[in-house]
Amino acid sequence: MKHPHTAHTRVLGDVRLSLLRLHKQLLDAEQLRYERENGRVSSGGALLQLVIHDPSFAWLRTLSGLVVRIDEEMEGDEPMTDERARAAISEIRALLLADEAGEDFQRNYHRVLQEMPEIVIAHREVMRVLDTSPGAK
């Protein structure tokens, strides 16, 4: 981040790192599921094409887009304000609500949380960082 740090922007920077770890684990989990149903993915390039275009990975694009928006905000020409940082933190909290009756991301996120303990651990780490934001409790 090339702008002054405030309490909220520091939390957003920290949560971004934990989101990246969670995102990687979710991609790995979805790759395993895809390979069980369709056979081995032959290369990193083939996986990238699946992540971008295959419906099996579509639900993860919501999280991918959020991480990209956070990066753009934090590295943009305009200083990251507390208001924008708080909005991003709220968006992260809302997205990571696992709900088997919710939107596509929430349904799939619920499924993966039920199937993979390592995703639960990564989720908990994101929540732990979010809980350090001012006014979180």
Order of alpha helices (4+ residues) and beta strands (2+ residues): alpha-alpha-alpha-alpha-alpha-alpha
